[in-house]
Amino acid sequence: MAADAARVTTGLAIFVKTPGLSPVKTRLGAEIGRDEAVTFHRMAAAAVAGVARAAGPALAPAWAVAEAEALGHPAWSGLPTIGQGEGGLGERMGRVYAALLARHGSVLLVGADSPQMSPALLRQAARAVTAGSAPYTIGPSEDGGFWLFGGRAAVPDRIWTGVEYSRHDTAGRFVAALAAEGVATSLPRLFDADTARELAAVREALGSLPDLVPEQVELLRWLKGLTLP
């Protein structure tokens, strides 16, 4: 029965690093201060988790934790955890994607640095990968990467590892490499908060959302009190 229940939901992995065990938001920290960057990471992760829970029972959210020793860390107690494993970002995303695909039949991967995503956006992504005409969907970010990737079909390891990440054309290259496997529909473009300028854009985007989950309300309150360079 548990396996059958898992397959009627879309697995959602929220990729996180654990402060104190891994460097967190180092570029942002160089601009606004390390402590503030760590606080943002924690609050943004909580906001994304709150959004995922508010998206409804069609999603099964979990933390995808970077460090094996942190799978039981108190910071990630609110959701089930799955280990990212070793390797580069592509290798780690591929590992988590494959594990959740086997369990659920459809998967969404998101980061913790676009806390302005909404329950409606996640529901849209889940519909795309369960009932859409294309087997994949991607949410491009303003810096050229992507804030979400999802699918209901396997993605070969060579695609995950063959793309250079953190580039202005990462999303485009990833979709092009994926084309031989299937089409990817596109979701709205969002900011990843890796710099102070992007953090200001995230703050503005949060302020314009009509219905915030409580964790987003707390994050927005904190951001409004933050002095940005």
Secondary structure, DSSP 8 states (H G I E B T S, - for coil): -HHHHHHTSEEEEEEE--BTTB--SHHHHHHH-HHHHHHHHHHHHHHHHHHHHHT-TTEEEEEEES-GGGTT-GGGTTS-EEE--SS-HHHHHHHHHHHHHHHHS-EEEEESS-TT--HHHHHHHHHHHHHSSSSEEEEEBTTSSEEEEEESS---HHHHHHS-SSSTTHHHHHHHHHTTT--EEE---B----SHHHHHHHHHHHHH-SS--HHHHHHHHHHHT----
